[in-house]
Amino acid sequence: EVQLVESGGGLVQAGGSLRLSCAASGFIFDDYTIGWFRQVPGKEREGVSCVTSTEGSTYYADSVKGRFQSSSDNAKNTVYLELIDVKPEDTAVYLCAARRKVLDTPQYFCQRARMQPGDYWGLGTQVTVSS
Protein backbone atom coordinates (compact mmCIF):
# COMPACT_ATOMS: atom_id res chain seq x y z
CA GLU A 1 0.00 0.00 0.00
CA VAL A 2 1.33 3.40 -0.99
CA GLN A 3 1.42 5.97 1.78
CA LEU A 4 2.68 9.50 2.22
CA VAL A 5 2.26 10.64 5.79
CA GLU A 6 2.95 14.21 6.81
CA SER A 7 3.67 15.22 10.38
CA GLY A 8 5.12 18.09 12.36
CA GLY A 9 2.50 20.73 11.80
CA GLY A 10 1.10 22.88 14.57
CA LEU A 11 0.78 26.37 15.93
CA VAL A 12 3.86 28.59 15.82
CA GLN A 13 4.45 32.27 16.39
CA ALA A 14 5.62 34.51 13.60
CA GLY A 15 9.37 34.41 13.35
CA GLY A 16 9.52 30.90 14.75
CA SER A 17 10.48 27.60 13.16
CA LEU A 18 8.88 24.26 12.46
CA ARG A 19 10.02 21.05 10.80
CA LEU A 20 7.63 18.99 8.72
CA SER A 21 8.21 15.37 7.78
CA CYS A 22 6.88 13.34 4.87
CA ALA A 23 7.31 9.60 5.36
CA ALA A 24 6.85 7.55 2.20
CA SER A 25 6.19 3.83 1.81
CA GLY A 26 4.90 1.43 -0.78
CA PHE A 27 6.89 2.69 -3.75
CA ILE A 28 10.51 3.02 -4.81
CA PHE A 29 11.48 6.29 -3.18
CA ASP A 30 14.55 6.86 -5.34
CA ASP A 31 12.43 6.85 -8.50
CA TYR A 32 10.35 9.80 -7.42
CA THR A 33 10.46 13.54 -6.98
CA ILE A 34 8.91 14.57 -3.69
CA GLY A 35 7.11 17.87 -3.43
CA TRP A 36 5.74 19.99 -0.64
CA PHE A 37 2.60 21.92 -1.46
CA ARG A 38 0.35 24.13 0.60
CA GLN A 39 -3.33 24.77 0.39
CA VAL A 40 -5.42 27.59 1.78
CA PRO A 41 -9.21 27.50 1.36
CA GLY A 42 -10.23 29.65 -1.57
CA LYS A 43 -6.72 29.88 -2.99
CA GLU A 44 -4.83 27.86 -5.54
CA ARG A 45 -2.51 25.16 -4.30
CA GLU A 46 1.07 26.38 -4.19
CA GLY A 47 4.14 24.28 -4.80
CA VAL A 48 6.55 25.25 -2.03
CA SER A 49 9.53 22.95 -2.56
CA CYS A 50 10.18 19.96 -4.77
CA VAL A 51 13.24 17.75 -4.63
CA THR A 52 14.74 14.92 -6.61
CA SER A 53 17.18 13.74 -3.98
CA THR A 54 19.04 11.26 -6.20
CA GLU A 55 19.97 14.09 -8.55
CA GLY A 56 20.54 16.79 -5.96
CA SER A 57 17.93 18.98 -7.59
CA THR A 58 15.69 21.18 -5.44
CA TYR A 59 13.23 23.89 -6.35
CA TYR A 60 11.82 26.53 -4.00
CA ALA A 61 8.97 28.91 -4.65
CA ASP A 62 9.98 32.56 -4.49
CA SER A 63 7.60 33.04 -1.56
CA VAL A 64 9.70 30.75 0.64
CA LYS A 65 13.17 30.96 -0.86
CA GLY A 66 15.72 31.68 1.84
CA ARG A 67 13.30 30.76 4.64
CA PHE A 68 12.37 27.13 3.95
CA GLN A 69 14.86 24.30 3.62
CA SER A 70 14.16 20.86 2.21
CA SER A 71 16.21 17.76 2.97
CA SER A 72 15.93 14.03 2.36
CA ASP A 73 16.83 10.90 4.25
CA ASN A 74 16.68 8.24 1.58
CA ALA A 75 17.47 5.49 4.09
CA LYS A 76 14.24 6.41 5.88
CA ASN A 77 12.27 7.28 2.73
CA THR A 78 11.53 10.63 4.34
CA VAL A 79 11.65 14.22 3.14
CA TYR A 80 11.74 17.11 5.56
CA LEU A 81 10.75 20.71 5.18
CA GLU A 82 12.24 23.15 7.66
CA LEU A 83 10.16 26.30 8.00
CA ILE A 84 12.24 29.16 9.35
CA ASP A 85 11.19 32.71 10.15
CA VAL A 86 7.58 31.83 9.45
CA LYS A 87 5.00 34.47 8.64
CA PRO A 88 1.21 34.52 9.09
CA GLU A 89 0.85 34.07 5.32
CA ASP A 90 2.57 30.70 5.68
CA THR A 91 -0.57 29.41 7.41
CA ALA A 92 -1.91 26.52 5.32
CA VAL A 93 -2.35 22.79 5.10
CA TYR A 94 0.98 21.41 3.92
CA LEU A 95 0.83 18.30 1.77
CA CYS A 96 3.55 16.18 0.28
CA ALA A 97 3.27 14.43 -3.03
CA ALA A 98 5.35 12.11 -5.18
CA ARG A 99 5.72 11.99 -8.94
CA ARG A 100 7.98 9.73 -10.97
CA LYS A 101 11.12 11.75 -11.55
CA VAL A 102 11.30 10.88 -15.24
CA LEU A 103 8.05 12.75 -15.85
CA ASP A 104 8.88 16.23 -14.62
CA THR A 105 11.63 18.38 -13.20
CA PRO A 106 11.19 19.50 -9.59
CA GLN A 107 10.51 23.03 -10.80
CA TYR A 108 7.79 21.93 -13.18
CA PHE A 109 6.20 19.63 -10.59
CA CYS A 110 6.04 22.49 -8.09
CA GLN A 111 4.99 25.25 -10.43
CA ARG A 112 2.09 23.35 -11.94
CA ALA A 113 0.95 22.04 -8.50
CA ARG A 114 -1.66 19.81 -10.11
CA MET A 115 -2.46 16.17 -9.49
CA GLN A 116 -1.78 13.82 -12.37
CA PRO A 117 -2.55 10.11 -12.75
CA GLY A 118 0.18 8.13 -11.08
CA ASP A 119 0.94 10.77 -8.44
CA TYR A 120 0.74 9.97 -4.77
CA TRP A 121 -0.50 12.51 -2.24
CA GLY A 122 -0.64 12.65 1.52
CA LEU A 123 -3.52 14.03 3.56
CA GLY A 124 -1.60 17.03 4.86
CA THR A 125 -0.63 18.65 8.13
CA GLN A 126 -1.92 22.01 9.32
CA VAL A 127 0.51 24.82 9.99
CA THR A 128 -0.87 27.90 11.72
CA VAL A 129 1.30 30.97 12.24
CA SER A 130 0.11 33.49 14.79
CA SER A 131 1.10 37.13 14.56
N, C-alpha and C positions, 0 to 999 in steps of 0.2 A: 504493500500500500504506500502510495506516495504521500508524503507529508512535508509541509513547511510550517514550522511553528515559531511564531514571534513571541518574544518576551522582553521584559525590561522597561516597559512603558510605565507611566505614572504621572504624578503631579510634581512639577519642579518650578522654582522661581526663575524669573528672567535673570539671565546672566549665569545660571547654573549649568550643570552638565548631567548627561544621562547616557547610558550605554544600552543599546538594543541588540538583541541576538535573534538570529534566524537559523534554526536548526533544521536541516534537510535530511530526509530519509526516503528510501524507496526508488531512488534513481542514481545514476552515475554522476556524482557531484562534479567531477572534473570535466564533464562534457557540457556543462551549462554555465551560462552567465547568470549571476544572481543580482537582482535589482531591489532597491528599496524605493517604495513609492509612498506618497501620502495623500490622504483623501479628507477633504472637508465638505460637509453637506452643502450642496448648492454650487460647488466649485469643481472644476475639472481635476482629475487625478494628476498629480505631479510626480514625475520621476526625479528622485532626489539624488540617488547614487546607484550606479550599476558597475559591476566588476566581473571581469573574466580573470579569475585568480591565476589560472595556469599560464596566462599570457602577460600577466602583470599590467593589465589594462583596466583603468578605472575612470569613470566619468562622474562629474559632479554638476548638479544644476547651479547656475549662477547665484541663485538665492541662498545656497548653503556653502558655496565654495569658501574655503578658509575657516569654516566653523564646524563642519561635519567631517568625520574621518571614517572611511570604511576599511575593514581588514577581514582576512579570511583565515580560518584554521581548517585546512583541507583534511587533516587527520580526524577532525571532529565533524566534518561536513557542516560547518557553521560559518556564517558571515555575521560580522558585527558592524554596527553603525554607532559611532561615538558622536553624540550631539554636544557641542561645546558652545558656551555663550549663547544659550537659547533665547529666543524672543517670543513674545506672545503670538506672533504670526506663524510660529512653528507648531502651534497647537493643531493636531490632526490625528487621525488613525494612520498608523504607519504599517504598511504591508510589505512583505517580501514576495518576490516572484522569481521563477526560474524559466529560462528559455534556452534551448539548445544553442550553443555558442556559434555554431556554423551558420545560423540563420541571420543573426544581426550583430552589429558591433554594440558594445555597452552604451555608447552615446545614442545610437538609434533606438535601442531598447528603451532607454530612459525617456528620450524626447518624445517618442510616440505615446508611451504610457498606456497602451491599449492591449487588452487580452487577445491572444491569438490561439487557435487550436494547437494543442500540444504544450501550452504553457502550464505551469503549476503556480498556484497562488495560495498564500496563507490567509488566515482570517483577520490578522492585524492585531496591533496593540495600541492602546490610546496613549497619546502624549498630550498633557495639558500644561501649558506654561502660564503661570500667573504673573501679573505685572506688579 
